[in-house]
Amino acid sequence: MYLEAKETARLYKLLTEKLGNDTTEAMFKYIDNKTERSVEATIKTLATKDDLAKAIADVNDNIASSKYDLSNRIANSVKWSFIFWIGQAATTIGILFLILKK
């Protein structure tokens, strides 16, 4: 950190000698503002622990809802399959009785 400040001071001195005090000051302010805006924009796009926890909770809710829907669909399918097979067995037994009676 100390080396960076020393380099910045040296750069400021060199630029002041070449460009003048006002131009150097304006350039340093511009760089500072640009860097600050860039950092702020980066911070806004970063996810926090709370953001991740909320996303995980949403995914868990979606999974639970999907599990519930899937189990209901399976139960419905089993119920209708059972009804179909009972109907088929009854029809087959009825036809056998008709054939055997003759």
CORQUIQUI-V146178 format. One record per pair of residues at least 12 apart in sequence whose ideal C-beta (glycine too) atoms are under 6 Angstrom apart, sorted by the first residue. I is the first residue (numbers start at 1). J is the second residue. D is the distance in whole Angstrom. If there is no record, write none. Layout:
i->I j->J d->D
i->I j->J d->D
This chain:
none
